[in-house]
Amino acid sequence: MKDSLLRQYSRQMVRLLGMLDKQCGMLHVTPVQAHALGEIRLQPMSVNQLSEQLVVDK
């Protein structure tokens, strides 16, 4: 399975399970922020590209 497809399925599962509503571990970032940072780490991108990649509003 391609990495991008696996990330897409992972994001869908996290949203469906409501895992985006809480703090991410001991860090003071939300899971949405952690996902965004993970995507940016893989490849620099604009805010629009990031919102498309994460399938969220800007």
Secondary structure, 3 states (H helix, E strand, C coil): CCHHHHHHHHHHHHHHCCHHHCCCCCCCCCHHHHHHHHHHHHCCCCHHHHHHHHCCCC
